[in-house]
Amino acid sequence: MWYFIVAGFLVGLDQGVKAATRAALALGEQVVLIPGVVGLTYVQNTGMAFSSLTGRTGLLTIVSLIATVGLAVALAKNLVFTHPWGKWPLAIVMAGAAGNFIDRAFFGYVTDMIQVLFVNFAVFNVADCCVVVGGILVLCYVFFFWEKLEPKGEKGLWE
């Protein structure tokens, strides 16, 4: 239950930041928050990470929906992980998938706004942060904690 509440909070945060960006900035406008470090730039991305698959919004909307629903079912039914240290990262990834799904379904693009200024990097959003951070945490759990924390001998998705 808490996994879905926290995921809902993260989706709300993501959607709130995106709505504020659309309301406050013109498309392409940049506001420097910390000079040389980070700024906000309003971008409409019809693709995915680094604008790959640009223009494939329909496909990416379906993929985002499938990921969101699949992760929700996996969390609810303990299909992948049973330990909270494994389930929290899945909830974070689910929140990111849901946040970007909402944008694609309602606007036809994903609103991106966070831009690091000290390196040439793609503009991204809160949902993207959730997917990346959650994904890294899933990998850490699998590589370092899976054997110690997951019950032995139970049938799951991986057996």
DSSP file with accessible surface (Angstrom, degrees, kcal/mol):
  #  RESIDUE AA STRUCTURE BP1 BP2  ACC     N-H-->O    O-->H-N    N-H-->O    O-->H-N    TCO  KAPPA ALPHA  PHI   PSI    X-CA   Y-CA   Z-CA
    1    1 A M     >        0   0  161      0, 0.0     4,-1.7     0, 0.0     3,-0.4   0.000 360.0 360.0 360.0 -46.1    0.0    0.0    0.0
    2    2 A W  H  >  +     0   0  176      1,-0.2     4,-2.7     2,-0.2     5,-0.3   0.825 360.0  62.2 -63.8 -30.5    2.7    2.4    0.9
    3    3 A Y  H  > S+     0   0   32      1,-0.2     4,-2.3     2,-0.2    -1,-0.2   0.920 107.1  43.6 -60.9 -41.3    4.5    1.7   -2.3
    4    4 A F  H  > S+     0   0   76     -3,-0.4     4,-2.4     2,-0.2    -1,-0.2   0.840 112.0  53.0 -75.0 -32.4    1.5    3.1   -4.3
    5    5 A I  H  X S+     0   0   82     -4,-1.7     4,-2.2     2,-0.2    -2,-0.2   0.942 112.9  43.4 -66.7 -47.0    1.1    6.1   -2.0
    6    6 A V  H  X S+     0   0   51     -4,-2.7     4,-2.5     2,-0.2    -2,-0.2   0.920 113.7  51.4 -65.5 -42.2    4.7    7.1   -2.4
    7    7 A A  H  X S+     0   0    5     -4,-2.3     4,-2.6    -5,-0.3    -1,-0.2   0.922 109.5  51.0 -60.3 -41.5    4.5    6.4   -6.2
    8    8 A G  H  X S+     0   0   42     -4,-2.4     4,-2.6     1,-0.2    -1,-0.2   0.900 108.8  51.1 -62.1 -40.3    1.4    8.6   -6.3
    9    9 A F  H  X S+     0   0  138     -4,-2.2     4,-2.7     2,-0.2    -1,-0.2   0.930 110.7  48.6 -61.5 -45.0    3.3   11.4   -4.5
   10   10 A L  H  X S+     0   0   33     -4,-2.5     4,-2.7     2,-0.2    -2,-0.2   0.901 111.1  49.6 -64.4 -39.2    6.1   11.2   -7.0
   11   11 A V  H  X S+     0   0   23     -4,-2.6     4,-3.0     2,-0.2     5,-0.2   0.927 111.6  49.7 -63.9 -43.1    3.7   11.3   -9.9
   12   12 A G  H  X S+     0   0   43     -4,-2.6     4,-2.5     2,-0.2    -2,-0.2   0.913 111.2  48.7 -61.3 -42.2    2.0   14.3   -8.4
   13   13 A L  H  X S+     0   0   80     -4,-2.7     4,-2.5     2,-0.2     5,-0.2   0.943 112.9  48.3 -61.4 -47.4    5.4   16.0   -7.9
   14   14 A D  H  X S+     0   0    2     -4,-2.7     4,-2.4     1,-0.2    -2,-0.2   0.947 114.3  44.8 -57.9 -50.4    6.4   15.2  -11.5
   15   15 A Q  H  X S+     0   0   37     -4,-3.0     4,-2.6     1,-0.2    -1,-0.2   0.868 112.2  53.1 -67.2 -34.0    3.1   16.5  -12.9
   16   16 A G  H  X S+     0   0   41     -4,-2.5     4,-2.5    -5,-0.2    -1,-0.2   0.926 110.3  46.2 -65.5 -44.3    3.2   19.6  -10.7
   17   17 A V  H  X S+     0   0   46     -4,-2.5     4,-2.3     2,-0.2    -2,-0.2   0.912 114.0  49.3 -65.3 -40.3    6.7   20.6  -11.8
   18   18 A K  H  X S+     0   0    0     -4,-2.4     4,-2.6    -5,-0.2    -2,-0.2   0.921 111.5  48.4 -64.7 -44.0    5.7   20.0  -15.5
   19   19 A A  H  X S+     0   0   47     -4,-2.6     4,-2.1     1,-0.2    -2,-0.2   0.916 111.8  49.6 -63.1 -42.1    2.5   22.1  -15.1
   20   20 A A  H  X S+     0   0   57     -4,-2.5     4,-2.4     2,-0.2     5,-0.2   0.899 110.7  50.7 -63.9 -38.5    4.5   24.9  -13.5
   21   21 A T  H  X S+     0   0    7     -4,-2.3     4,-2.5     1,-0.2    -2,-0.2   0.943 110.7  47.5 -64.0 -47.2    7.0   24.7  -16.3
   22   22 A R  H  < S+     0   0   55     -4,-2.6    -1,-0.2     1,-0.2    -2,-0.2   0.860 116.8  45.0 -62.5 -34.4    4.3   24.9  -19.0
   23   23 A A  H  < S+     0   0   90     -4,-2.1    -1,-0.2    -5,-0.2    -2,-0.2   0.846 121.2  35.5 -77.7 -34.1    2.7   27.8  -17.2
   24   24 A A  H  < S+     0   0   76     -4,-2.4     2,-0.4    -5,-0.2    -2,-0.2   0.740 112.1  52.7 -97.0 -25.3    5.8   29.8  -16.4
   25   25 A L  S  < S-     0   0   18     -4,-2.5     2,-0.2    -5,-0.2     3,-0.1  -0.896  71.2-128.7-118.9 145.2    8.1   29.3  -19.4
   26   26 A A    >   -     0   0   60     -2,-0.4     3,-2.8     1,-0.1    16,-0.4  -0.534  54.1 -78.0 -79.6 152.6    7.7   29.7  -23.1
   27   27 A L  T 3  S+     0   0  103      1,-0.3    16,-0.2    -2,-0.2    -1,-0.1  -0.298 121.9  11.4 -54.0 125.4    8.8   26.8  -25.2
   28   28 A G  T 3  S+     0   0   52     14,-2.9    -1,-0.3     1,-0.3     2,-0.1   0.288  94.2 138.6  87.6 -10.2   12.6   26.8  -25.4
   29   29 A E    <   -     0   0   84     -3,-2.8    13,-1.8    13,-0.1     2,-0.4  -0.427  38.2-153.6 -69.9 142.1   12.9   29.5  -22.7
   30   30 A Q  E     -A   41   0A  92     11,-0.2     2,-0.4    -2,-0.1    11,-0.2  -0.946  13.3-171.7-120.9 138.2   15.7   29.0  -20.2
   31   31 A V  E     -A   40   0A  56      9,-2.9     9,-3.2    -2,-0.4     2,-0.5  -0.997  21.2-138.2-125.0 122.5   16.0   30.2  -16.6
   32   32 A V  E     +A   39   0A  71     -2,-0.4     7,-0.3     7,-0.2    -2,-0.0  -0.699  22.6 176.9 -82.2 124.6   19.3   29.7  -14.8
   33   33 A L  E    S+     0   0A  95      5,-1.7     6,-0.2    -2,-0.5    -1,-0.2   0.872  79.5  12.9 -91.0 -49.9   18.9   28.5  -11.3
   34   34 A I  E >> S-A   38   0A  92      4,-2.5     3,-2.8     0, 0.0     4,-1.7  -0.955  94.8-116.3-128.5 109.2   22.5   28.1  -10.3
   35   35 A P  T 34 S+     0   0  108      0, 0.0     4,-0.1     0, 0.0    -3,-0.0  -0.157  96.5   3.8 -51.5 130.4   24.9   29.6  -12.8
   36   36 A G  T 34 S+     0   0   48      1,-0.1     3,-0.1    81,-0.1    80,-0.0   0.426 130.8  60.9  75.9   0.9   27.1   27.0  -14.4
   37   37 A V  T <4 S-     0   0   63     -3,-2.8    80,-2.6     1,-0.3    81,-0.7   0.736 105.8  -8.6-121.3 -63.3   25.3   24.2  -12.6
   38   38 A V  E  <  +AB  34 116A  33     -4,-1.7    -4,-2.5    78,-0.3    -5,-1.7  -0.998  53.5 164.2-148.1 147.9   21.6   23.8  -13.3
   39   39 A G  E     -AB  32 115A   0     76,-2.6    76,-2.7    -2,-0.3     2,-0.5  -0.898  34.8-106.8-148.6 176.8   18.7   25.6  -15.0
   40   40 A L  E     +AB  31 114A  47     -9,-3.2    -9,-2.9    -2,-0.3     2,-0.4  -0.962  31.5 174.3-113.2 130.8   15.2   25.1  -16.3
   41   41 A T  E     -A   30   0A  14     72,-2.3     2,-0.6    -2,-0.5   -11,-0.2  -0.979  29.2-130.8-136.2 121.5   14.5   24.9  -20.1
   42   42 A Y  E     +     0   0A  16    -13,-1.8   -14,-2.9   -16,-0.4     2,-0.4  -0.620  37.3 167.3 -78.8 117.3   11.1   24.1  -21.3
   43   43 A V  E     - B   0 112A  48     69,-2.6    69,-2.8    -2,-0.6     2,-0.6  -0.978  30.8-145.6-130.1 141.3   11.3   21.4  -23.9
   44   44 A Q  E     - B   0 111A  76     -2,-0.4     2,-0.6    67,-0.2    67,-0.2  -0.940  20.7-164.7-106.8 113.9    8.6   19.2  -25.5
   45   45 A N  E     + B   0 110A  15     65,-3.0    65,-2.9    -2,-0.6    -2,-0.0  -0.871  19.0 179.6-106.1 115.0   10.0   15.7  -26.2
   46   46 A T  S    S+     0   0   47     -2,-0.6    10,-0.4    63,-0.2     9,-0.2   0.382  74.2  49.1 -91.7   5.6    8.1   13.4  -28.5
   47   47 A G  S    S-     0   0    0      7,-0.2     6,-0.2     1,-0.2     2,-0.1  -0.082  88.7-102.9-114.3-144.3   10.7   10.7  -28.1
   48   48 A M  S >  S-     0   0   77      4,-2.8     3,-1.8     1,-0.3     4,-0.2  -0.340  73.9  -5.0-127.3-150.5   12.4    9.1  -25.1
   49   49 A A  G >  S+     0   0   59      1,-0.3     3,-1.9     2,-0.2    -1,-0.3  -0.135 136.6   0.8 -49.5 132.7   15.8    9.5  -23.5
   50   50 A F  G 3  S-     0   0  139      1,-0.3    -1,-0.3    73,-0.2    74,-0.1   0.786 126.9 -72.5  57.2  28.8   18.1   11.8  -25.5
   51   51 A S  G X  S+     0   0   63     -3,-1.8     3,-0.9     1,-0.2    -1,-0.3   0.681  86.4 158.9  60.8  21.8   15.2   12.3  -28.0
   52   52 A S  T <   +     0   0   53     -3,-1.9    -4,-2.8     1,-0.2    -1,-0.2  -0.427  63.8  23.4 -70.2 152.7   15.6    8.8  -29.4
   53   53 A L  T >  S-     0   0   83     -6,-0.2     3,-2.0     1,-0.2    -1,-0.2   0.804  88.6-172.1  57.6  33.7   12.5    7.4  -31.1
   54   54 A T  T <   +     0   0   84     -3,-0.9    -7,-0.2     1,-0.3    -1,-0.2  -0.283  66.9  21.0 -56.1 134.5   11.4   11.0  -31.7
   55   55 A G  T 3  S+     0   0   55     -9,-0.2     3,-0.3    -3,-0.1    -1,-0.3   0.391  91.2 108.3  87.1  -2.1    7.8   11.2  -33.1
   56   56 A R    <>  +     0   0  149     -3,-2.0     4,-2.6   -10,-0.4     5,-0.2  -0.217  32.2 139.0 -98.0  43.6    6.9    7.7  -31.9
   57   57 A T  H  >  +     0   0   25      1,-0.2     4,-2.6    -2,-0.2     5,-0.2   0.879  66.9  54.2 -59.3 -41.2    4.6    9.0  -29.2
   58   58 A G  H  > S+     0   0   50     -3,-0.3     4,-2.0     2,-0.2    -1,-0.2   0.949 112.2  43.3 -59.3 -49.5    1.9    6.4  -29.8
   59   59 A L  H  > S+     0   0   91      1,-0.2     4,-2.6     2,-0.2    -2,-0.2   0.932 115.6  48.4 -61.2 -46.1    4.3    3.5  -29.4
   60   60 A L  H  X S+     0   0    9     -4,-2.6     4,-2.6     1,-0.2    -1,-0.2   0.837 107.8  55.7 -68.0 -29.9    6.0    5.2  -26.3
   61   61 A T  H  X S+     0   0   25     -4,-2.6     4,-2.3    -5,-0.2    -1,-0.2   0.941 110.2  45.4 -65.0 -44.7    2.5    5.8  -24.8
   62   62 A I  H  X S+     0   0  101     -4,-2.0     4,-2.8     2,-0.2     5,-0.2   0.931 113.2  49.6 -64.7 -44.2    1.7    2.1  -25.0
   63   63 A V  H  X S+     0   0   79     -4,-2.6     4,-2.7     1,-0.2    -2,-0.2   0.924 111.3  49.6 -61.9 -42.7    5.1    1.1  -23.7
   64   64 A S  H  X S+     0   0   11     -4,-2.6     4,-2.5     2,-0.2    -1,-0.2   0.900 112.1  48.2 -63.1 -41.0    4.7    3.5  -20.7
   65   65 A L  H  X S+     0   0   77     -4,-2.3     4,-2.8     2,-0.2     5,-0.3   0.936 112.1  48.2 -65.2 -46.2    1.3    2.2  -19.9
   66   66 A I  H  X S+     0   0  112     -4,-2.8     4,-2.9     1,-0.2     5,-0.2   0.919 112.8  49.0 -61.1 -42.7    2.4   -1.4  -20.1
   67   67 A A  H  X S+     0   0   39     -4,-2.7     4,-2.6    -5,-0.2     5,-0.2   0.933 112.6  47.8 -62.5 -44.5    5.4   -0.6  -17.9
   68   68 A T  H  X S+     0   0   24     -4,-2.5     4,-2.2    -5,-0.2    -2,-0.2   0.955 117.1  40.8 -62.6 -50.2    3.2    1.2  -15.3
   69   69 A V  H  X S+     0   0   79     -4,-2.8     4,-2.7     2,-0.2     5,-0.2   0.925 115.1  52.0 -66.6 -42.8    0.6   -1.5  -15.2
   70   70 A G  H  X S+     0   0   40     -4,-2.9     4,-2.5    -5,-0.3    -1,-0.2   0.919 111.8  45.6 -60.4 -43.7    3.2   -4.3  -15.2
   71   71 A L  H  X S+     0   0   33     -4,-2.6     4,-2.5    -5,-0.2    -1,-0.2   0.887 111.1  53.4 -68.6 -35.8    5.1   -2.8  -12.3
   72   72 A A  H  X S+     0   0   26     -4,-2.2     4,-2.6    -5,-0.2    -2,-0.2   0.937 112.2  44.5 -63.2 -44.2    1.9   -2.2  -10.4
   73   73 A V  H  X S+     0   0   65     -4,-2.7     4,-2.7     2,-0.2     6,-0.3   0.926 111.9  52.7 -65.7 -43.4    0.9   -5.8  -10.7
   74   74 A A  H  X>S+     0   0   10     -4,-2.5     5,-1.7    -5,-0.2     6,-0.6   0.903 113.2  44.6 -60.0 -40.1    4.5   -7.0   -9.9
   75   75 A L  H ><5S+     0   0    3     -4,-2.5     3,-0.7     3,-0.2    -2,-0.2   0.936 115.5  46.1 -68.1 -47.3    4.4   -4.9   -6.7
   76   76 A A  H 3<5S+     0   0   67     -4,-2.6    -2,-0.2     1,-0.2    -1,-0.2   0.858 122.2  35.6 -66.1 -35.1    0.9   -5.9   -5.7
   77   77 A K  H 3<5S-     0   0  150     -4,-2.7    -1,-0.2    -5,-0.2    -2,-0.2   0.325 103.3-122.4-103.0   4.9    1.4   -9.7   -6.3
   78   78 A N  T <<5 +     0   0   72     -3,-0.7    -3,-0.2    -4,-0.6    -4,-0.1   0.883  58.2 151.6  54.9  41.8    5.1   -9.9   -5.2
   79   79 A L  S   <S+     0   0   69     -5,-1.7    78,-2.6    -6,-0.3    79,-0.3   0.787  72.7  16.9 -75.3 -29.9    6.0  -11.2   -8.6
   80   80 A V  S    S+     0   0   23     -6,-0.6     2,-0.3     1,-0.4    78,-0.2   0.810 131.9  12.1-108.3 -57.1    9.6   -9.9   -8.7
   81   81 A F        -     0   0    3     -7,-0.2    -1,-0.4     1,-0.1    -3,-0.0  -0.945  43.3-174.2-125.9 149.3   10.7   -9.0   -5.2
   82   82 A T        +     0   0   43     -2,-0.3    -1,-0.1    -3,-0.1    68,-0.1   0.657  66.4  83.9-109.4 -26.2    9.2   -9.7   -1.8
   83   83 A H  S >> S-     0   0   50      1,-0.1     4,-1.9    63,-0.1     3,-1.7  -0.564  81.5-126.6 -81.2 141.3   11.5   -7.7    0.3
   84   84 A P  H 3> S+     0   0   54      0, 0.0     4,-2.8     0, 0.0    -1,-0.1   0.830 108.2  63.8 -55.9 -33.7   10.9   -3.9    0.7
   85   85 A W  H 34 S+     0   0  148      1,-0.2    56,-0.1     2,-0.2    60,-0.0   0.769 110.8  38.7 -63.9 -24.0   14.4   -3.1   -0.4
   86   86 A G  H <> S+     0   0    0     -3,-1.7     4,-1.0     2,-0.1    -1,-0.2   0.769 115.7  51.6 -89.7 -32.0   13.5   -4.6   -3.8
   87   87 A K  H  X S+     0   0   22     -4,-1.9     4,-2.1     2,-0.2    -2,-0.2   0.854  99.3  62.4 -77.4 -34.4   10.0   -3.3   -3.9
   88   88 A W  H  X S+     0   0   87     -4,-2.8     4,-2.1     1,-0.2    -1,-0.2   0.931 103.2  49.2 -59.4 -46.0   10.7    0.4   -3.2
   89   89 A P  H  > S+     0   0    5      0, 0.0     4,-2.5     0, 0.0    -1,-0.2   0.899 109.1  53.2 -61.4 -36.0   12.9    0.8   -6.4
   90   90 A L  H  X S+     0   0   14     -4,-1.0     4,-2.7     1,-0.2    -2,-0.2   0.901 107.8  51.3 -62.9 -39.2   10.1   -0.8   -8.5
   91   91 A A  H  X S+     0   0    1     -4,-2.1     4,-2.2     2,-0.2    -1,-0.2   0.885 109.4  50.4 -63.9 -37.5    7.7    1.7   -7.0
   92   92 A I  H  X S+     0   0   35     -4,-2.1     4,-1.9     2,-0.2    -2,-0.2   0.929 111.8  46.5 -67.6 -43.5   10.0    4.5   -8.0
   93   93 A V  H  X S+     0   0   29     -4,-2.5     4,-2.7     1,-0.2     5,-0.2   0.920 110.6  54.0 -63.6 -42.0   10.4    3.3  -11.6
   94   94 A M  H  X S+     0   0   12     -4,-2.7     4,-2.8     1,-0.2    -2,-0.2   0.913 106.1  52.5 -58.9 -41.6    6.6    2.8  -11.8
   95   95 A A  H  X S+     0   0    3     -4,-2.2     4,-2.7     1,-0.2    -1,-0.2   0.918 110.0  48.4 -60.9 -43.3    6.1    6.4  -10.7
   96   96 A G  H  X S+     0   0    0     -4,-1.9     4,-2.1     2,-0.2     5,-0.2   0.926 111.9  48.2 -63.9 -43.6    8.5    7.6  -13.5
   97   97 A A  H  X S+     0   0   12     -4,-2.7     4,-2.2     1,-0.2    -2,-0.2   0.922 113.7  48.0 -62.4 -42.1    6.7    5.5  -16.1
   98   98 A A  H  X S+     0   0   17     -4,-2.8     4,-2.5    -5,-0.2    -2,-0.2   0.911 109.0  53.3 -66.0 -42.5    3.3    6.7  -15.0
   99   99 A G  H  X S+     0   0    0     -4,-2.7     4,-1.5     1,-0.2    -1,-0.2   0.922 113.8  41.3 -60.4 -44.1    4.4   10.4  -15.0
  100  100 A N  H  X S+     0   0   10     -4,-2.1     4,-2.4     1,-0.2    -1,-0.2   0.847 111.1  57.7 -75.0 -30.1    5.7   10.2  -18.6
  101  101 A F  H  X S+     0   0   47     -4,-2.2     4,-3.0    -5,-0.2     5,-0.3   0.934 104.0  52.9 -61.0 -45.3    2.7    8.1  -19.6
  102  102 A I  H  X S+     0   0   45     -4,-2.5     4,-2.4     1,-0.2     5,-0.3   0.932 110.2  47.6 -57.3 -46.4    0.3   10.9  -18.4
  103  103 A D  H  X>S+     0   0    0     -4,-1.5     4,-2.9     1,-0.2     5,-0.9   0.942 114.1  45.9 -59.8 -48.5    2.2   13.5  -20.5
  104  104 A R  H  X5S+     0   0   22     -4,-2.4     4,-0.9     4,-0.2    -2,-0.2   0.907 115.2  46.7 -63.6 -41.8    2.2   11.3  -23.6
  105  105 A A  H  <5S+     0   0   52     -4,-3.0    -1,-0.2    -5,-0.2    -2,-0.2   0.881 124.2  30.1 -69.1 -38.7   -1.5   10.4  -23.3
  106  106 A F  H  <5S+     0   0  158     -4,-2.4    -2,-0.2    -5,-0.3    -3,-0.2   0.754 135.6  21.2 -94.8 -27.9   -2.8   13.9  -22.6
  107  107 A F  H  <5S-     0   0   85     -4,-2.9    -3,-0.2    -5,-0.3    -2,-0.1   0.597  90.8-123.4-116.3 -20.0   -0.3   16.2  -24.5
  108  108 A G  S  <<S+     0   0   32     -4,-0.9     2,-0.3    -5,-0.9    -4,-0.2   0.554  88.6  54.9  84.0   6.6    1.3   14.0  -27.1
  109  109 A Y  S    S-     0   0   38     -6,-0.8     2,-0.5    -9,-0.1    -2,-0.3  -0.968  84.9-108.5-157.7 165.5    4.8   14.8  -25.8
  110  110 A V  E     -B   45   0A   3    -65,-2.9   -65,-3.0    -2,-0.3     2,-0.6  -0.889  30.3-129.1-102.9 132.3    6.7   14.7  -22.5
  111  111 A T  E     -B   44   0A   0     -2,-0.5     2,-0.3   -67,-0.2   -67,-0.2  -0.731  29.5-175.5 -81.3 119.2    7.5   18.0  -20.8
  112  112 A D  E     +B   43   0A   4    -69,-2.8   -69,-2.6    -2,-0.6    13,-0.2  -0.889  19.4 149.7-112.1 149.4   11.2   18.2  -20.0
  113  113 A M  E     +     0   0A   0     11,-2.4   -72,-2.3    -2,-0.3     2,-0.5   0.522  36.0  98.8-151.6 -22.7   12.7   21.1  -18.0
  114  114 A I  E     +BC  40 124A  36     10,-3.2    10,-2.4   -74,-0.2     2,-0.4  -0.685  45.5 178.7 -84.8 125.3   15.8   20.2  -15.9
  115  115 A Q  E     -B   39   0A  46    -76,-2.7   -76,-2.6    -2,-0.5     2,-0.4  -0.985  22.2-145.6-130.4 122.2   19.1   21.1  -17.6
  116  116 A V  E     -B   38   0A  28     -2,-0.4     5,-0.4     6,-0.3   -78,-0.3  -0.692  11.1-165.1 -81.7 138.3   22.5   20.6  -16.2
  117  117 A L  S    S+     0   0   51    -80,-2.6   -80,-0.2    -2,-0.4   -79,-0.2   0.591  75.0  67.5-103.4 -12.0   24.8   23.4  -17.4
  118  118 A F  S    S+     0   0  146    -81,-0.7     2,-0.3     1,-0.1    -1,-0.1   0.520 109.4  28.5 -90.4  -3.0   28.2   22.1  -16.6
  119  119 A V  S    S-     0   0   78    -82,-0.2     2,-1.0    -3,-0.1    -1,-0.1  -0.988  90.1-102.4-150.6 150.9   28.1   19.3  -19.2
  120  120 A N        +     0   0  165     -2,-0.3     2,-0.3    -3,-0.0    -3,-0.1  -0.676  64.7 146.1 -77.3 104.1   26.3   18.9  -22.5
  121  121 A F        -     0   0   97     -2,-1.0    -5,-0.1    -5,-0.4    -2,-0.1  -0.954  51.6 -87.4-141.5 156.6   23.4   16.6  -21.5
  122  122 A A        -     0   0   31     -2,-0.3    -6,-0.3     1,-0.1     2,-0.3  -0.258  43.2-110.0 -63.3 149.5   19.8   16.0  -22.4
  123  123 A V        +     0   0   27     -8,-0.1     2,-0.2   -11,-0.1    -8,-0.2  -0.635  49.7 174.5 -76.4 138.9   17.0   18.1  -20.7
  124  124 A F  B     -C  114   0A  40    -10,-2.4   -10,-3.2    -2,-0.3   -11,-2.4  -0.719  20.4-134.6-139.5-175.7   15.0   15.8  -18.4
  125  125 A N     >  -     0   0    0    -13,-0.2     4,-1.8    -2,-0.2     5,-0.1  -0.779  38.2 -88.3-138.1-178.4   12.2   15.8  -15.8
  126  126 A V  H  > S+     0   0   23     -2,-0.2     4,-2.2     1,-0.2     5,-0.1   0.895 123.6  54.3 -63.9 -41.1   11.3   14.4  -12.4
  127  127 A A  H  > S+     0   0    1      1,-0.2     4,-2.4     2,-0.2    -1,-0.2   0.909 106.5  52.0 -60.9 -41.2    9.8   11.2  -14.0
  128  128 A D  H  > S+     0   0   44      1,-0.2     4,-2.5     2,-0.2    -1,-0.2   0.904 107.6  52.6 -60.8 -40.7   13.1   10.6  -15.8
  129  129 A C  H  X S+     0   0   48     -4,-1.8     4,-2.9     1,-0.2     5,-0.4   0.909 108.3  51.4 -60.6 -41.9   14.9   10.9  -12.5
  130  130 A C  H  X S+     0   0   11     -4,-2.2     4,-2.5     2,-0.2     5,-0.3   0.924 110.5  47.8 -61.6 -44.9   12.6    8.3  -11.0
  131  131 A V  H  X S+     0   0   57     -4,-2.4     4,-2.3     2,-0.2    -2,-0.2   0.938 117.2  42.1 -62.7 -45.5   13.2    5.9  -13.8
  132  132 A V  H  X S+     0   0   88     -4,-2.5     4,-2.5     2,-0.2     5,-0.2   0.960 119.2  41.7 -68.8 -51.2   17.0    6.3  -13.6
  133  133 A V  H  X S+     0   0   78     -4,-2.9     4,-2.5    -5,-0.2     5,-0.2   0.942 118.0  47.4 -63.7 -45.6   17.4    6.3   -9.8
  134  134 A G  H  X S+     0   0    0     -4,-2.5     4,-2.4    -5,-0.4    -1,-0.2   0.913 111.7  51.1 -61.5 -41.7   14.8    3.5   -9.4
  135  135 A G  H  X S+     0   0   27     -4,-2.3     4,-2.3    -5,-0.3    -1,-0.2   0.914 110.1  48.6 -62.6 -42.6   16.5    1.4  -12.2
  136  136 A I  H  X S+     0   0   96     -4,-2.5     4,-2.5     1,-0.2    -1,-0.2   0.926 111.8  50.0 -63.4 -41.9   20.0    1.9  -10.5
  137  137 A L  H  X S+     0   0   74     -4,-2.5     4,-2.4     2,-0.2    -2,-0.2   0.876 108.0  53.3 -65.8 -36.6   18.5    0.8   -7.2
  138  138 A V  H  X S+     0   0   30     -4,-2.4     4,-2.8     2,-0.2    -1,-0.2   0.945 110.3  47.7 -60.9 -46.7   16.9   -2.3   -8.8
  139  139 A L  H  X S+     0   0   96     -4,-2.3     4,-2.7     1,-0.2     5,-0.3   0.915 111.1  50.6 -62.0 -42.8   20.3   -3.3  -10.2
  140  140 A C  H  X S+     0   0   48     -4,-2.5     4,-2.6     1,-0.2     5,-0.5   0.918 111.5  48.8 -60.6 -42.0   22.0   -2.7   -6.8
  141  141 A Y  H  X>S+     0   0    5     -4,-2.4     4,-2.3     2,-0.2     5,-1.9   0.941 113.0  46.7 -62.8 -47.3   19.3   -4.9   -5.1
  142  142 A V  H  <5S+     0   0   56     -4,-2.8     5,-0.3     3,-0.2     4,-0.3   0.932 119.5  39.0 -62.2 -44.8   19.7   -7.7   -7.7
  143  143 A F  H  <5S+     0   0  153     -4,-2.7    -1,-0.2    -5,-0.2    -2,-0.2   0.827 131.3  22.2 -77.8 -31.3   23.5   -7.7   -7.6
  144  144 A F  H  <5S+     0   0  128     -4,-2.6    -3,-0.2    -5,-0.3    -2,-0.2   0.667 132.8  22.1-112.8 -21.4   24.1   -7.2   -3.9
  145  145 A F  T  X5S+     0   0   75     -4,-2.3     4,-2.5    -5,-0.5     5,-0.4   0.584  90.3  90.9-125.4 -16.7   21.0   -8.2   -1.9
  146  146 A W  H  ><S+     0   0   55     -5,-1.9     4,-2.2    -4,-0.3    -4,-0.1   0.928  92.3  45.5 -50.6 -55.3   18.9  -10.6   -3.9
  147  147 A E  H  4 S+     0   0  134     -5,-0.3    -1,-0.2     1,-0.2    -2,-0.1   0.832 118.9  42.6 -61.4 -33.0   20.5  -13.8   -2.6
  148  148 A K  H  4 S+     0   0  163     -3,-0.3    -1,-0.2     1,-0.1    -2,-0.2   0.813 123.7  30.8 -83.5 -33.1   20.4  -12.6    1.0
  149  149 A L  H  < S+     0   0   52     -4,-2.5    -3,-0.2     2,-0.1    -2,-0.2   0.664  95.8  84.8-108.5 -19.7   16.9  -11.1    1.2
  150  150 A E  S  < S-     0   0   20     -4,-2.2   -69,-0.0    -5,-0.4     4,-0.0  -0.710  84.9-106.5 -89.0 137.4   14.6  -13.0   -1.2
  151  151 A P    >   -     0   0   53      0, 0.0     3,-0.6     0, 0.0     2,-0.2  -0.299  35.0-122.5 -60.9 141.4   13.0  -16.2    0.2
  152  152 A K  T 3  S+     0   0  139      1,-0.2     3,-0.1    -5,-0.0    -5,-0.0  -0.563  85.4  17.6 -84.0 147.2   14.5  -19.4   -1.2
  153  153 A G  T 3  S+     0   0   73      1,-0.2     2,-0.4    -2,-0.2    -1,-0.2   0.476  86.2 130.2  78.0   3.2   12.4  -21.9   -3.1
  154  154 A E    <   -     0   0  108     -3,-0.6     2,-0.3     1,-0.0    -1,-0.2  -0.723  60.9-118.8 -91.6 139.7    9.4  -19.7   -3.8
  155  155 A K        +     0   0  181     -2,-0.4     2,-0.2    -3,-0.1    -1,-0.0  -0.593  49.5 150.7 -73.6 133.0    8.1  -19.5   -7.3
  156  156 A G    >   -     0   0   34     -2,-0.3     3,-1.2   -76,-0.0   -76,-0.2  -0.776  62.0 -71.6-145.2-168.4    8.3  -16.1   -8.8
  157  157 A L  T 3  S+     0   0  104    -78,-2.6   -77,-0.1     1,-0.2   -78,-0.1   0.838 127.5  49.8 -62.4 -33.0    8.7  -14.4  -12.1
  158  158 A W  T 3         0   0  161    -79,-0.3    -1,-0.2   -78,-0.2   -78,-0.1   0.438 360.0 360.0 -90.3  -3.6   12.4  -15.4  -12.4
  159  159 A E    <         0   0  131     -3,-1.2    -4,-0.0    -5,-0.0    -3,-0.0  -0.838 360.0 360.0-112.5 360.0   11.9  -19.2  -11.7
